[in-house]
Amino acid sequence: LWRELHISYDDFIRTTEPRHEKVVQAIFTRLYEQGDIYKSEYVGWYCTPCETFWLESKLKEGRLCPDCGRPVELTREESYKFRLSKYADQLLRYIEEHPDFIQPESRRNEMINFIKQGLEDLSVTRTTVRWGIPVPFDPKHTIYVWIDALSNYISALGYGSEDDSLFRKFWPADVHLMGKEIVRFHAIIWPIILLALGLPLPRKVFGHGWLLYGKAGEKMSKSRGNVVDPRELIRRYGVDAVRYYLLREVPFGADGTYTEEQLILRTNVDLANDLGNLLSRTTQMINKFAGGRVPAPVPAVDDGILQAAVAEALAGMTAAMDRLEISDALAALWKAVARANKYIDEQAPWSLARDPAQADRLATVLYNLAEAQRILAVALTPFLVETPEKIWDQLGLDPAGVRSRPWEEAIRWGGLPPGTAIRRGAPLFPRIPMP
């Protein structure tokens, strides 16, 4: 599925890999030696699906898990515990002094309230589970997920190994991204482990919402028969239509809903009408009024309207991405798309073409339209994977060449060479009939 959605990664680490196991055992040993891990007995209520222990006071009525609502079981076993409580006040101060550390704000408030209720020391080993990484000095104990799985954020970077160059280069992480249901593990347990190790915390922990189904906003469930197959959506509508819909329609920090009707509407209005028609009209006019080649602009008659609109869109996109407001980032770019469409109607190149005295003005208008779309296609590369290259190709550019440019160079106004021969192509997004 990741390949079909064109999602890539730099490294894939399994918790069974030797490079990870060595780091986890070293972390566990260090925490034990400095007194932050101690042997004890754990008695508590365990939720198997959530892999979480709970105090009885935090259970729902009927002794149900407060997260998933399923029954929990009373468990007693020898266990090593991590002194989570020791660092509670320090973490709380950090969160309060760094308001952007946990996002969105609703998740931040949840975590603050959870810490203020009091943190219990955390059971971090099991004697009843044989798979996993053994405690190096007490192998009948297996290191539990809290230290095992969470540590792969730094074990993948070579923390504690002979070559820790990646760790020194990339840590602390700019963003830890996860679903809202596991924010507590990443915003409380993991930061406290890092505090105990004397390591910097990630700059931001962001808990995204859920994708719900239909106008009623139902949780997707196989038992309800309402699970949407993303592969089928890609086959039916194309990867960029699916990516655009999910990124534009769903506020990243909140729950969103999927409906096929809204996906089709977004595709038809934003992608086919706004973006696709803009490119089609531009290439058609360059073909008709400039002999199929991008004309050279004349600075003396350039109004600067589209250059300013594109600059504003890029600034808005960048600011929104810094806040991880992806929907707003796309909305900022679409303001420039709308402005370019309006620019065509305002400038009326077909009228300019009838007046030889307006030749410089016509050339400048056509260049501005093509250049605006070249830059907007660059700005769309984090979001759409096929469309930018189609735009560059129709503008007569080598997509690989555009992609190879540094970002600042690629978005600089004036990068489209005059005289470039355009290539008319198929519509970017054919309109989709409503079912």
RAGI-V986340 format. One record per residue. N is the residue number from 1. RES is the residue in one letter. SS is DSSP state (hx for helix, st for strand, lp for the rest). PSI is psi as a letter, one per 40 degrees, with the letter a starting at -180 (none if undefined). D_CENTER is the distance of its C-alpha to the mean C-alpha in whole Angstrom. Layout:
BEGIN
n->[N	N]
res->[RES	RES]
ss->[SS	SS]
psi->[PSI	PSI]
d_center->[D_CENTER	D_CENTER]
END
This chain:
BEGIN
n->[1	2	3	4	5	6	7	8	9	10	11	12	13	14	15	16	17	18	19	20	21	22	23	24	25	26	27	28	29	30	31	32	33	34	35	36	37	38	39	40	41	42	43	44	45	46	47	48	49	50	51	52	53	54	55	56	57	58	59	60	61	62	63	64	65	66	67	68	69	70	71	72	73	74	75	76	77	78	79	80	81	82	83	84	85	86	87	88	89	90	91	92	93	94	95	96	97	98	99	100	101	102	103	104	105	106	107	108	109	110	111	112	113	114	115	116	117	118	119	120	121	122	123	124	125	126	127	128	129	130	131	132	133	134	135	136	137	138	139	140	141	142	143	144	145	146	147	148	149	150	151	152	153	154	155	156	157	158	159	160	161	162	163	164	165	166	167	168	169	170	171	172	173	174	175	176	177	178	179	180	181	182	183	184	185	186	187	188	189	190	191	192	193	194	195	196	197	198	199	200	201	202	203	204	205	206	207	208	209	210	211	212	213	214	215	216	217	218	219	220	221	222	223	224	225	226	227	228	229	230	231	232	233	234	235	236	237	238	239	240	241	242	243	244	245	246	247	248	249	250	251	252	253	254	255	256	257	258	259	260	261	262	263	264	265	266	267	268	269	270	271	272	273	274	275	276	277	278	279	280	281	282	283	284	285	286	287	288	289	290	291	292	293	294	295	296	297	298	299	300	301	302	303	304	305	306	307	308	309	310	311	312	313	314	315	316	317	318	319	320	321	322	323	324	325	326	327	328	329	330	331	332	333	334	335	336	337	338	339	340	341	342	343	344	345	346	347	348	349	350	351	352	353	354	355	356	357	358	359	360	361	362	363	364	365	366	367	368	369	370	371	372	373	374	375	376	377	378	379	380	381	382	383	384	385	386	387	388	389	390	391	392	393	394	395	396	397	398	399	400	401	402	403	404	405	406	407	408	409	410	411	412	413	414	415	416	417	418	419	420	421	422	423	424	425	426	427	428	429	430	431	432	433	434	435]
res->[L	W	R	E	L	H	I	S	Y	D	D	F	I	R	T	T	E	P	R	H	E	K	V	V	Q	A	I	F	T	R	L	Y	E	Q	G	D	I	Y	K	S	E	Y	V	G	W	Y	C	T	P	C	E	T	F	W	L	E	S	K	L	K	E	G	R	L	C	P	D	C	G	R	P	V	E	L	T	R	E	E	S	Y	K	F	R	L	S	K	Y	A	D	Q	L	L	R	Y	I	E	E	H	P	D	F	I	Q	P	E	S	R	R	N	E	M	I	N	F	I	K	Q	G	L	E	D	L	S	V	T	R	T	T	V	R	W	G	I	P	V	P	F	D	P	K	H	T	I	Y	V	W	I	D	A	L	S	N	Y	I	S	A	L	G	Y	G	S	E	D	D	S	L	F	R	K	F	W	P	A	D	V	H	L	M	G	K	E	I	V	R	F	H	A	I	I	W	P	I	I	L	L	A	L	G	L	P	L	P	R	K	V	F	G	H	G	W	L	L	Y	G	K	A	G	E	K	M	S	K	S	R	G	N	V	V	D	P	R	E	L	I	R	R	Y	G	V	D	A	V	R	Y	Y	L	L	R	E	V	P	F	G	A	D	G	T	Y	T	E	E	Q	L	I	L	R	T	N	V	D	L	A	N	D	L	G	N	L	L	S	R	T	T	Q	M	I	N	K	F	A	G	G	R	V	P	A	P	V	P	A	V	D	D	G	I	L	Q	A	A	V	A	E	A	L	A	G	M	T	A	A	M	D	R	L	E	I	S	D	A	L	A	A	L	W	K	A	V	A	R	A	N	K	Y	I	D	E	Q	A	P	W	S	L	A	R	D	P	A	Q	A	D	R	L	A	T	V	L	Y	N	L	A	E	A	Q	R	I	L	A	V	A	L	T	P	F	L	V	E	T	P	E	K	I	W	D	Q	L	G	L	D	P	A	G	V	R	S	R	P	W	E	E	A	I	R	W	G	G	L	P	P	G	T	A	I	R	R	G	A	P	L	F	P	R	I	P	M	P]
ss->[lp	lp	lp	lp	lp	lp	lp	lp	lp	lp	lp	lp	lp	lp	lp	lp	lp	hx	hx	hx	hx	hx	hx	hx	hx	hx	hx	hx	hx	hx	hx	hx	hx	lp	lp	lp	st	st	st	st	st	st	st	st	st	st	st	lp	lp	lp	lp	st	st	st	lp	hx	hx	hx	lp	st	lp	lp	lp	st	lp	lp	lp	lp	lp	lp	st	lp	st	st	st	st	st	st	st	st	st	st	lp	lp	hx	hx	hx	hx	hx	hx	hx	hx	hx	hx	hx	hx	hx	lp	lp	lp	lp	st	st	lp	hx	hx	hx	hx	hx	hx	hx	hx	hx	hx	hx	hx	lp	lp	lp	lp	lp	st	st	lp	st	st	lp	lp	lp	lp	lp	lp	st	st	st	lp	lp	st	st	st	st	st	st	lp	hx	hx	hx	hx	lp	lp	lp	hx	hx	hx	hx	lp	lp	lp	lp	lp	lp	lp	lp	lp	hx	hx	hx	hx	hx	hx	lp	lp	lp	lp	lp	st	st	st	st	hx	hx	hx	hx	hx	hx	hx	hx	hx	hx	hx	hx	hx	hx	hx	hx	hx	hx	lp	lp	lp	lp	lp	lp	lp	st	st	st	st	lp	lp	st	st	st	lp	lp	lp	lp	st	lp	lp	lp	lp	lp	lp	lp	lp	lp	lp	lp	hx	hx	hx	hx	hx	hx	hx	hx	lp	hx	hx	hx	hx	hx	hx	hx	hx	hx	hx	hx	lp	lp	lp	lp	lp	lp	st	st	st	lp	hx	hx	hx	hx	hx	hx	hx	hx	hx	hx	hx	hx	hx	hx	hx	hx	hx	hx	hx	hx	hx	hx	hx	hx	hx	hx	hx	hx	hx	hx	lp	lp	lp	st	lp	lp	lp	lp	lp	hx	hx	hx	lp	lp	lp	hx	hx	hx	hx	hx	hx	hx	hx	hx	hx	hx	hx	hx	hx	hx	hx	hx	hx	lp	lp	lp	hx	hx	hx	hx	hx	hx	hx	hx	hx	hx	hx	hx	hx	hx	hx	hx	hx	hx	hx	hx	hx	hx	lp	hx	hx	hx	hx	lp	lp	lp	hx	hx	hx	hx	hx	hx	hx	hx	hx	hx	hx	hx	hx	hx	hx	hx	hx	hx	hx	hx	hx	hx	hx	hx	hx	hx	hx	lp	lp	lp	lp	hx	hx	hx	hx	hx	hx	hx	hx	lp	lp	lp	lp	hx	hx	hx	hx	hx	lp	lp	lp	hx	hx	hx	hx	lp	lp	lp	lp	lp	lp	lp	lp	lp	lp	st	lp	lp	lp	lp	lp	lp	lp	lp	lp	lp	lp	lp	lp	lp]
psi->[d	d	d	d	e	f	h	i	i	d	i	h	h	i	e	e	i	d	d	d	d	d	d	d	d	d	d	d	d	d	d	d	d	e	e	e	h	i	h	a	h	h	h	i	h	h	h	d	d	e	f	h	i	i	i	d	e	e	i	i	h	e	f	i	h	e	d	e	e	i	i	i	i	h	i	h	i	h	i	h	i	h	g	d	d	d	e	d	d	d	d	d	d	d	d	d	e	g	e	e	d	h	i	a	d	d	d	d	d	d	d	d	d	d	d	d	e	h	h	i	i	h	h	e	i	i	e	e	h	d	i	a	h	i	h	d	e	g	e	e	h	h	h	i	d	d	d	c	d	d	e	e	d	d	d	d	e	e	h	e	i	d	g	f	d	d	d	d	d	e	h	i	i	d	h	h	h	i	i	d	e	f	d	d	d	d	e	c	d	d	d	d	d	d	d	d	e	f	i	i	i	i	d	i	h	h	h	i	a	i	h	i	h	i	d	e	f	i	h	h	h	d	d	e	f	f	h	h	h	d	d	d	d	d	d	d	e	i	d	d	d	d	d	d	d	d	d	d	d	h	h	d	e	i	i	i	i	h	i	d	d	d	d	d	d	d	d	d	d	d	d	d	d	c	d	d	d	d	d	d	d	d	d	d	d	d	d	d	e	e	f	e	i	h	i	h	i	h	d	d	e	h	e	e	d	d	d	d	d	d	d	d	d	d	d	d	d	d	d	d	d	d	e	f	g	d	d	d	d	d	d	d	d	e	d	d	d	d	d	d	d	d	d	d	d	d	d	g	d	d	d	d	d	e	h	d	e	e	d	d	d	d	d	d	d	d	d	d	d	d	d	d	d	d	d	d	d	d	d	e	d	e	d	i	d	d	d	d	d	d	d	d	d	d	e	e	i	h	d	d	d	d	d	e	i	i	d	d	d	d	e	h	h	e	e	h	h	i	e	h	h	i	h	h	a	i	i	d	h	i	i	h	i	h	none]
d_center->[16	13	16	17	13	13	10	12	12	15	17	17	19	22	23	26	26	29	27	25	28	30	27	27	31	31	29	31	34	34	33	36	38	37	38	34	35	38	40	40	40	38	39	36	35	32	30	29	26	24	26	27	30	31	34	36	36	32	33	33	37	38	36	33	29	28	24	25	29	30	34	34	36	38	38	40	40	40	37	36	34	32	33	30	32	33	30	29	31	29	25	26	28	25	22	25	25	21	20	17	16	15	13	14	17	18	17	18	22	22	21	24	26	26	27	30	31	32	30	32	32	30	32	30	32	34	37	37	34	35	32	30	31	34	35	37	40	40	39	40	37	33	30	28	24	24	25	24	21	19	21	19	17	20	22	20	20	24	25	28	29	32	29	26	25	22	22	23	21	18	19	18	14	12	9	10	7	9	11	14	17	16	15	19	19	16	18	21	22	20	21	25	25	24	26	29	28	28	25	22	19	16	15	13	12	10	11	9	12	13	14	18	20	23	24	25	22	23	21	21	24	26	29	28	28	25	22	20	20	17	19	22	20	19	23	24	21	20	16	15	17	15	11	13	14	11	9	12	14	12	11	8	11	13	15	15	17	18	21	22	24	21	19	23	23	20	21	24	24	21	21	24	26	24	23	25	28	28	28	30	33	32	33	36	37	37	39	41	42	41	42	39	38	36	38	39	38	41	40	43	42	38	37	33	32	29	28	28	26	23	23	22	20	18	19	17	14	14	15	12	9	11	11	7	9	8	11	13	12	13	16	17	17	19	22	23	23	25	27	28	29	31	32	34	36	37	38	40	40	42	45	44	45	48	49	50	50	46	45	44	42	41	40	38	36	35	34	31	30	29	28	26	24	24	22	20	19	18	15	14	13	10	10	13	15	18	19	19	21	24	24	25	27	29	29	31	29	28	24	24	26	23	20	22	23	21	19	22	24	22	22	25	27	30	29	30	34	36	38	35	36	34	33	33	31	30	28	24	24	27	28	27	30	29	30]
END
